Amino acid sequence: MAGVIPFDDRDGFIWFDGKLIPWRDAKVHVLTHGLHYGSSVFEGERVYGGTVFKLAEHSERLVRSGEILGMTVPYSADEINAATNETIKANNIVDGYVRPIAWRGSEMMGVAAQANRIHLAIACWVWPSYWSPEARMRGIRLNISDWRRPHPQTAPTASKAAGLYMICTMSKHKAEAAGYEDSLMLDYRGQVAEATGANIFFVFDGELHTPTPDCFLDGITRRTVIDIAKKRGLKVVERAIMPEELSKASECFLTGTAAEVTPVREIGPYSFTPGEISKALISDYDTLVRS
Ligand SMILES: Cc1ncc(COP(=O)(O)O)c(C=O)c1O
């Protein structure tokens, strides 16, 4: 794409296995287990005014995601917090995004990789919040994906594991090719699950309803928005939601580190009108991340 600087050819520093190195030197060999077998876990974090929102929760989730895959990240959550702050400082990031990633290295190249070293890198880049609340309130359009979030015994669904994003990329590509911004993924039971990189909420009769996160990520933003909504006196219901019910929902929005709170105006045949509840939660979330 014209005008986009590729991510492997930028100025700055990346924290790589314990130290900051020049951005362009942060490379892995082509014979890396993480690349061949999907043995990697990552995080997506947002920096607001020089501070990572909920950094400790993200670092803890990274360590936990690794544990679920049998990978012991060789740094504690506290050490990852310190390394993250060091990386943000070295790159002078005020409003940006952080991408820590842990992966199995190159010592063994079969399915079994018992001896492989676990690596950790942390990169960050400038990424301001582009959307004004007014622009957000127009809402985005989603199709319904052909791909379904798998059963927890089919994939390590509680881990933010790279391999779980294979069907997200496929879903999002198909949605974008058809003119949608994102895709709603159902789960293996046909229940509403989440978007390709964000959780989902609906307003039914003035109450906030969101799917129970039993086969997809219980997002940090999701939990934050539930807290904010409860503080506003809203009733929050976590339950199984079937797609047919969406005709009765008045508002819908996505939550995620990248999405923040993003209203949705259409999901396939279902329409919503971004309204007062979405607006209030966008505003409360914005205040909280900058406080
Ligand atoms: C598939 C998926 N679901 C949900 C989320 C939301 O999680 P969080 O709010 O912790 O960013 C993300 C983003 O990380 C995601 O990639």
PDBQT file of the ligand as one rigid body, heavy atoms in Angstrom, charges set to zero:
ROOT
HETATM    1  C1  LIG A 301     -10.202 -12.040  19.237  1.00  0.00    +0.000 C 
HETATM    2  C2  LIG A 301     -10.228 -10.939  20.252  1.00  0.00    +0.000 A 
HETATM    3  N1  LIG A 301     -11.256 -10.855  21.102  1.00  0.00    +0.000 NA
HETATM    4  C3  LIG A 301     -11.341  -9.877  22.022  1.00  0.00    +0.000 A 
HETATM    5  C4  LIG A 301     -10.360  -8.915  22.116  1.00  0.00    +0.000 A 
HETATM    6  C5  LIG A 301     -10.478  -7.829  23.140  1.00  0.00    +0.000 C 
HETATM    7  O1  LIG A 301      -9.517  -7.983  24.145  1.00  0.00    +0.000 OA
HETATM    8  P1  LIG A 301      -8.921  -6.745  24.933  1.00  0.00    +0.000 P 
HETATM    9  O2  LIG A 301     -10.068  -5.919  25.369  1.00  0.00    +0.000 OA
HETATM   10  O3  LIG A 301      -8.207  -7.384  26.076  1.00  0.00    +0.000 OA
HETATM   11  O4  LIG A 301      -8.027  -6.006  23.996  1.00  0.00    +0.000 OA
HETATM   12  C6  LIG A 301      -9.258  -8.952  21.273  1.00  0.00    +0.000 A 
HETATM   13  C7  LIG A 301      -8.193  -7.966  21.359  1.00  0.00    +0.000 C 
HETATM   14  O5  LIG A 301      -7.214  -8.210  22.009  1.00  0.00    +0.000 OA
HETATM   15  C8  LIG A 301      -9.189 -10.002  20.315  1.00  0.00    +0.000 A 
HETATM   16  O6  LIG A 301      -8.159 -10.074  19.469  1.00  0.00    +0.000 OA
ENDROOT
TORSDOF 0
